[in-house]
Amino acid sequence: MPLWRYGAQGYGLSSYNELGTWSLTPDQVRHWAETRFTSDNAVLWITSDRVPEGLDLTLPRGSRFPAPAATSALPVTPAYISGDDGHVVLTSVLRRSTAASVFADVLGRALFQDLRQEGGYSYSAEADYSPRDAEFATLTAYADALPQKQDAVVGGFVDTLARLRAGRIEQAELDSVRGKLLKVYDAPDLGAAVLPSYALSLLLGHPLLTPDQHRAELNAVTTQDLHEVARQAWDGALLQVPGRGVDWAGLTLAPQFSTAAVTGTRHQSLEDEDVALVIGTEGVSLLTPRGPVTVRHDACAAMTTRPDGARTLTGHDGFSVTVEPTLYKGVTPDRIAALDAAVPGGAIVRMPAREPDHIPQPRKRPPTAPSAGAGGSVGGWTAALWLVGLLAAAWGVLCGVITADESAMADPEWDAVTGVWIMELPLLFAAWKLFAARRRRTRN
């Protein structure tokens, strides 16, 4: 979900393997420690009443590193993507507030009631509120589903959200959630329990609330506040669904392809005649029947390299193109060298060599099955085409003669003329099909 929302940068990096660890050096690790692990970027919390004897808290001073700026790979929200069977997931970005945290609990309870207790569609249905930075938090909602009940779960999930954003939130729902949250402040070890969240808020620059201040904010939340949060949650929603899309609910499919392709040398796929790879001075594009996938060099988050020549480029928008010299025609070492020279050096990640049997090879295309009685060779198709073509031509000449004769009559029988021409149509259609089949056989 972070990949689709943010792309391959910032918060979206949590969706990726840590490719940089393959090429780390001691100097790089040392530099990170010297610049990041400083008194300006660290918070320590201790639950005892004093600092343990002998513990040295001295850290070097340094520059403050704020949380990364949020990026977006979604041109429009609410949006949806297709995911694995059995899982429905929603994420949204909300302004950090007590009302938003209360709404997460209200949503979780509503989903559990609608999908588990009443519908019997899901076993697990819940929601979570997690701070992202100083101003925003991530709302996550989830429900599972058996394969035969997936459509029902998706429909129920959307219906629950629709009910909440329409303002149909009972005061009893709010009171129940509020009561549960207020009980937390009666715990005897409250001071120790809140230390981790205080530390995070301090690092992110979010205001710290005392327990009394938080109680007051909880008591001030109204159903109208929850209604507004529900609308904001839907407006920024990204929904992952199994199976069919949810355009019917007003969501837009997240981009599956790039808006444009680069120009350059074209390399035909050795596995699929409808797919080609383009390597250009501005980037690379994979051309497919449904659309292009493009990674530009100036927006390349990472390019992994293998000694065998394979390259995988990932763009900041999350799109990825793999260049396998064994799978595309004409991807020579010179073309790989030009690609390496065009990608910024800081984005290149050198990967270890692969075992020979891990290097992909073109799959053999299955032979095209010949039509019954037409023969399997190109010569057979040619002979059949000549035979049917001559029959169609001969019958066409006959039709022309009959038409001319009837036209000269005082009372022509146009019904008969129409009948003989109708008989010509199957011959023309058969000749056209044989011509197309012969052309396919010649290509293969």
Solvent accessible surface area in square Angstrom, and as a share of the most:
residue,aa,sasa,rsa
1,M,43,0.19
2,P,48,0.30
3,L,49,0.24
4,W,79,0.28
5,R,27,0.10
6,Y,16,0.06
7,G,0,0.00
8,A,4,0.03
9,Q,57,0.25
10,G,27,0.26
11,Y,43,0.16
12,G,0,0.00
13,L,100,0.50
14,S,92,0.59
15,S,49,0.32
16,Y,63,0.24
17,N,128,0.66
18,E,136,0.61
19,L,51,0.25
20,G,42,0.40
21,T,78,0.45
22,W,144,0.51
23,S,57,0.37
24,L,94,0.47
25,T,62,0.36
26,P,100,0.63
27,D,98,0.51
28,Q,96,0.43
29,V,80,0.46
30,R,128,0.47
31,H,110,0.49
32,W,141,0.49
33,A,44,0.34
34,E,104,0.47
35,T,38,0.22
36,R,90,0.33
37,F,117,0.49
38,T,0,0.00
39,S,53,0.34
40,D,33,0.17
41,N,29,0.15
42,A,36,0.28
43,V,47,0.27
44,L,106,0.53
45,W,116,0.41
46,I,56,0.28
47,T,98,0.57
48,S,65,0.42
49,D,142,0.74
50,R,162,0.59
51,V,74,0.43
52,P,66,0.41
53,E,168,0.75
54,G,79,0.76
55,L,85,0.42
56,D,109,0.56
57,L,92,0.46
58,T,112,0.65
59,L,55,0.27
60,P,79,0.50
61,R,188,0.69
62,G,33,0.32
63,S,83,0.53
64,R,116,0.43
65,F,88,0.37
66,P,107,0.68
67,A,38,0.29
68,P,69,0.44
69,A,86,0.67
70,A,50,0.39
71,T,46,0.26
72,S,85,0.55
73,A,24,0.19
74,L,19,0.09
75,P,106,0.67
76,V,75,0.43
77,T,46,0.27
78,P,21,0.13
79,A,1,0.01
80,Y,11,0.04
81,I,5,0.03
82,S,75,0.48
83,G,27,0.26
84,D,103,0.53
85,D,96,0.49
86,G,12,0.12
87,H,75,0.34
88,V,0,0.00
89,V,23,0.13
90,L,1,0.01
91,T,12,0.07
92,S,0,0.00
93,V,36,0.21
94,L,3,0.02
95,R,141,0.51
96,R,38,0.14
97,S,52,0.33
98,T,15,0.09
99,A,16,0.13
100,A,1,0.01
101,S,28,0.18
102,V,1,0.00
103,F,1,0.00
104,A,4,0.03
105,D,38,0.20
106,V,1,0.01
107,L,0,0.00
108,G,10,0.10
109,R,102,0.37
110,A,2,0.02
111,L,0,0.00
112,F,73,0.30
113,Q,85,0.38
114,D,36,0.19
115,L,1,0.00
116,R,91,0.33
117,Q,123,0.54
118,E,122,0.55
119,G,30,0.29
120,G,39,0.38
121,Y,79,0.30
122,S,7,0.05
123,Y,160,0.61
124,S,31,0.20
125,A,8,0.07
126,E,97,0.43
127,A,26,0.20
128,D,75,0.39
129,Y,49,0.19
130,S,46,0.30
131,P,52,0.33
132,R,36,0.13
133,D,19,0.10
134,A,31,0.24
135,E,97,0.44
136,F,51,0.21
137,A,1,0.00
138,T,37,0.21
139,L,0,0.00
140,T,45,0.26
141,A,0,0.00
142,Y,56,0.21
143,A,0,0.00
144,D,32,0.17
145,A,12,0.09
146,L,101,0.50
147,P,97,0.61
148,Q,139,0.62
149,K,72,0.30
150,Q,19,0.08
151,D,79,0.41
152,A,39,0.30
153,V,0,0.00
154,V,10,0.06
155,G,19,0.18
156,G,15,0.15
157,F,0,0.00
158,V,9,0.05
159,D,91,0.47
160,T,3,0.02
161,L,9,0.04
162,A,34,0.27
163,R,53,0.19
164,L,0,0.00
165,R,65,0.24
166,A,59,0.46
167,G,33,0.31
168,R,148,0.54
169,I,14,0.07
170,E,110,0.49
171,Q,95,0.42
172,A,72,0.56
173,E,41,0.18
174,L,1,0.00
175,D,67,0.35
176,S,52,0.33
177,V,1,0.00
178,R,31,0.11
179,G,30,0.29
180,K,90,0.38
181,L,38,0.19
182,L,45,0.22
183,K,147,0.62
184,V,79,0.46
185,Y,26,0.10
186,D,111,0.57
187,A,38,0.30
188,P,145,0.91
189,D,89,0.46
190,L,22,0.11
191,G,50,0.48
192,A,42,0.33
193,A,66,0.51
194,V,28,0.16
195,L,45,0.23
196,P,62,0.39
197,S,63,0.41
198,Y,64,0.24
199,A,8,0.06
200,L,77,0.38
201,S,11,0.07
202,L,98,0.49
203,L,64,0.32
204,L,37,0.19
205,G,55,0.53
206,H,45,0.20
207,P,95,0.60
208,L,82,0.41
209,L,61,0.30
210,T,70,0.41
211,P,43,0.27
212,D,100,0.52
213,Q,89,0.40
214,H,52,0.23
215,R,69,0.25
216,A,62,0.48
217,E,71,0.32
218,L,1,0.01
219,N,90,0.46
220,A,70,0.54
221,V,9,0.05
222,T,66,0.38
223,T,37,0.21
224,Q,114,0.51
225,D,55,0.28
226,L,0,0.00
227,H,36,0.16
228,E,71,0.32
229,V,12,0.07
230,A,4,0.03
231,R,122,0.44
232,Q,79,0.35
233,A,2,0.01
234,W,22,0.08
235,D,88,0.45
236,G,18,0.17
237,A,0,0.00
238,L,0,0.00
239,L,0,0.00
240,Q,31,0.14
241,V,0,0.00
242,P,2,0.01
243,G,52,0.50
244,R,176,0.64
245,G,29,0.28
246,V,1,0.01
247,D,88,0.46
248,W,162,0.57
249,A,19,0.15
250,G,56,0.53
251,L,6,0.03
252,T,63,0.37
253,L,71,0.35
254,A,2,0.02
255,P,46,0.29
256,Q,62,0.27
257,F,54,0.22
258,S,20,0.13
259,T,147,0.85
260,A,64,0.50
261,A,47,0.37
262,V,11,0.06
263,T,116,0.68
264,G,49,0.47
265,T,58,0.34
266,R,155,0.57
267,H,10,0.05
268,Q,59,0.26
269,S,8,0.05
270,L,75,0.37
271,E,40,0.18
272,D,60,0.31
273,E,96,0.43
274,D,90,0.47
275,V,24,0.14
276,A,0,0.00
277,L,0,0.00
278,V,9,0.05
279,I,2,0.01
280,G,8,0.08
281,T,126,0.73
282,E,90,0.40
283,G,0,0.00
284,V,0,0.00
285,S,0,0.00
286,L,41,0.20
287,L,39,0.20
288,T,37,0.21
289,P,103,0.65
290,R,188,0.68
291,G,15,0.14
292,P,34,0.21
293,V,19,0.11
294,T,14,0.08
295,V,2,0.01
296,R,101,0.37
297,H,12,0.05
298,D,111,0.58
299,A,35,0.27
300,C,10,0.06
301,A,33,0.26
302,A,18,0.14
303,M,0,0.00
304,T,21,0.12
305,T,8,0.05
306,R,63,0.23
307,P,99,0.62
308,D,54,0.28
309,G,12,0.11
310,A,4,0.03
311,R,23,0.08
312,T,41,0.24
313,L,0,0.00
314,T,19,0.11
315,G,3,0.02
316,H,67,0.30
317,D,71,0.37
318,G,15,0.15
319,F,36,0.15
320,S,53,0.34
321,V,1,0.01
322,T,58,0.34
323,V,0,0.00
324,E,15,0.07
325,P,35,0.22
326,T,44,0.26
327,L,29,0.14
328,Y,25,0.09
329,K,137,0.58
330,G,43,0.41
331,V,12,0.07
332,T,64,0.37
333,P,112,0.70
334,D,112,0.58
335,R,56,0.20
336,I,12,0.06
337,A,59,0.45
338,A,44,0.34
339,L,1,0.01
340,D,40,0.21
341,A,90,0.70
342,A,42,0.33
343,V,5,0.03
344,P,68,0.43
345,G,60,0.58
346,G,87,0.84
347,A,10,0.08
348,I,34,0.17
349,V,15,0.09
350,R,162,0.59
351,M,25,0.11
352,P,63,0.40
353,A,73,0.57
354,R,53,0.19
355,E,106,0.48
356,P,108,0.68
357,D,120,0.62
358,H,121,0.54
359,I,38,0.19
360,P,43,0.27
361,Q,113,0.50
362,P,50,0.31
363,R,175,0.64
364,K,196,0.83
365,R,115,0.42
366,P,115,0.72
367,P,125,0.79
368,T,52,0.31
369,A,87,0.68
370,P,64,0.40
371,S,64,0.41
372,A,110,0.85
373,G,92,0.89
374,A,17,0.13
375,G,40,0.39
376,G,34,0.33
377,S,67,0.43
378,V,58,0.33
379,G,49,0.48
380,G,24,0.23
381,W,8,0.03
382,T,36,0.21
383,A,63,0.49
384,A,24,0.19
385,L,39,0.19
386,W,163,0.57
387,L,114,0.57
388,V,26,0.15
389,G,26,0.25
390,L,108,0.54
391,L,94,0.47
392,A,6,0.04
393,A,59,0.46
394,A,63,0.49
395,W,69,0.24
396,G,19,0.18
397,V,103,0.59
398,L,76,0.38
399,C,0,0.00
400,G,32,0.31
401,V,79,0.45
402,I,46,0.23
403,T,38,0.22
404,A,63,0.49
405,D,77,0.40
406,E,31,0.14
407,S,64,0.41
408,A,91,0.70
409,M,113,0.51
410,A,116,0.90
411,D,124,0.64
412,P,35,0.22
413,E,113,0.51
414,W,127,0.44
415,D,130,0.67
416,A,48,0.37
417,V,9,0.05
418,T,74,0.43
419,G,29,0.28
420,V,25,0.15
421,W,104,0.37
422,I,101,0.51
423,M,114,0.51
424,E,8,0.04
425,L,108,0.54
426,P,84,0.53
427,L,45,0.23
428,L,91,0.45
429,F,124,0.51
430,A,36,0.28
431,A,17,0.14
432,W,151,0.53
433,K,99,0.42
434,L,25,0.13
435,F,100,0.42
436,A,16,0.12
437,A,10,0.08
438,R,75,0.27
439,R,123,0.45
440,R,126,0.46
441,R,59,0.21
442,T,84,0.49
443,R,163,0.59
444,N,108,0.55
